[in-house]
Amino acid sequence: MTTLTIDIPVLETERLFLREPRLSDLDAIVAFGMSDRTEFVGGKLEPWQSWNVLNAAIGHWINRGFGWWVLEDKATGAVAGRAGIGYHLDWPEPELGWHIYDGFEGKGLAYEAALAARDHANRHFGLGPLISLIAHGNTRSRRLAERLGAKIETEDFQIRGTPCMIYRHPQVAV
Amino acid sequence: MTADLTTARLTLRMPDARDHASYSAFFADAEASRFYGGPLLPYQAWERLAADIGHFMLKGFGRFVIEKDGQVIGGCGILDVDGWPGHELTWWLLPAARGQGIAQEASRAVLAWAGTELGWPRVETHFRDENTAARRLTESLGGTKQRRETFPDGIDRDIYAMPTTEKVSA
């Protein structure tokens, strides 16, 4: 008998739950994939590609023991975005990342989520100090990385052919 | 959650991280993977594997890997992409594993499992018109054409249904 279990911790912040991806999150993930908000994170995706993103997000937790959470807005239950630790096959090391969906930007939610994810990764996943890979033109993400205390480590990195910078985050003392 | 399926020659089990080499080898082969969205780079094959693993968690069924003599030689199972016209019995085989009736043997095990474990009376599949191997295999499994639809990728495909209640000739 093969069994598969998955243990994704739920993190709570002032305004968010960071929780496991669910089938019911698909519409929000598809809408993000078709939006201009993907400009700095790989570009637009067809709905079926976003379907694979949702599936692979769960597979990532199983394969790596950590991954990206869905950000649930506590006030409304809506999906506000996704954030977490991604370590894809071709990634230099585990990365702290965040996507904020339409209607939820400009409220500091990405900061709240990234801080909680980073803290959890440092304390419980044995990861860190973490990096964030950020495209040069992605000024909002760069500002957030700097607000999180991350420092530029490399200006001229490339991931999947796209130039980006490596930011290095501070580590929570465990 | 999902038990292994066994046939005379094969074991079908849920995919896991160990299967990356097999996925990479299959998807690196442009000819072998042309009906599967290939060729893919290794990191893309890794995402595909992760998606296949996640599918089992989200849907309760998915695409197994096929082991023969302890080696992974392909995959077979049911995928259901939300937003597409139907679910799909699907199989892939490394080139060296073809021509031995393995896709049919694995498919029969999956159909039987869909009938007994999922409680489905029938399983659908679809394929491109030029994929004559898939059509032949589907017909050998008792599949009959149900309808034709335009898929989100703009390609028209026939949709077939196969009964799950056929006696399994393992």
Chai-1 contact restraints between the chains, C-beta under 6 A:
chainA,res_idxA,chainB,res_idxB,connection_type,confidence,min_distance_angstrom,max_distance_angstrom,comment,restraint_id
A,M1,B,A3,contact,1.0,0.0,6.0,A-B,restraint_1
A,T2,B,D4,contact,1.0,0.0,6.0,A-B,restraint_2
A,T2,B,R13,contact,1.0,0.0,6.0,A-B,restraint_3
A,T2,B,M14,contact,1.0,0.0,6.0,A-B,restraint_4
A,T3,B,M1,contact,1.0,0.0,6.0,A-B,restraint_5
A,L4,B,M1,contact,1.0,0.0,6.0,A-B,restraint_6
A,L4,B,M14,contact,1.0,0.0,6.0,A-B,restraint_7
A,I6,B,M57,contact,1.0,0.0,6.0,A-B,restraint_8
A,L23,B,L58,contact,1.0,0.0,6.0,A-B,restraint_9
A,L26,B,D82,contact,1.0,0.0,6.0,A-B,restraint_10
A,P47,B,G83,contact,1.0,0.0,6.0,A-B,restraint_11
A,W48,B,V81,contact,1.0,0.0,6.0,A-B,restraint_12
A,W48,B,P152,contact,1.0,0.0,6.0,A-B,restraint_13
A,W51,B,V81,contact,1.0,0.0,6.0,A-B,restraint_14
A,W51,B,D82,contact,1.0,0.0,6.0,A-B,restraint_15
A,N52,B,A51,contact,1.0,0.0,6.0,A-B,restraint_16
A,N55,B,A51,contact,1.0,0.0,6.0,A-B,restraint_17
A,N55,B,G54,contact,1.0,0.0,6.0,A-B,restraint_18
A,N55,B,H55,contact,1.0,0.0,6.0,A-B,restraint_19
A,A56,B,E47,contact,1.0,0.0,6.0,A-B,restraint_20
A,A56,B,A50,contact,1.0,0.0,6.0,A-B,restraint_21
A,A56,B,A51,contact,1.0,0.0,6.0,A-B,restraint_22
A,A56,B,G54,contact,1.0,0.0,6.0,A-B,restraint_23
A,I58,B,G54,contact,1.0,0.0,6.0,A-B,restraint_24
A,I58,B,M57,contact,1.0,0.0,6.0,A-B,restraint_25
A,G59,B,A50,contact,1.0,0.0,6.0,A-B,restraint_26
A,G59,B,A51,contact,1.0,0.0,6.0,A-B,restraint_27
A,G59,B,I53,contact,1.0,0.0,6.0,A-B,restraint_28
A,G59,B,G54,contact,1.0,0.0,6.0,A-B,restraint_29
A,H60,B,A50,contact,1.0,0.0,6.0,A-B,restraint_30
A,I62,B,I53,contact,1.0,0.0,6.0,A-B,restraint_31
A,N63,B,A17,contact,1.0,0.0,6.0,A-B,restraint_32
A,N63,B,A50,contact,1.0,0.0,6.0,A-B,restraint_33
A,H88,B,Y43,contact,1.0,0.0,6.0,A-B,restraint_34
A,L89,B,Y43,contact,1.0,0.0,6.0,A-B,restraint_35
A,L89,B,W46,contact,1.0,0.0,6.0,A-B,restraint_36
A,D90,B,Y43,contact,1.0,0.0,6.0,A-B,restraint_37
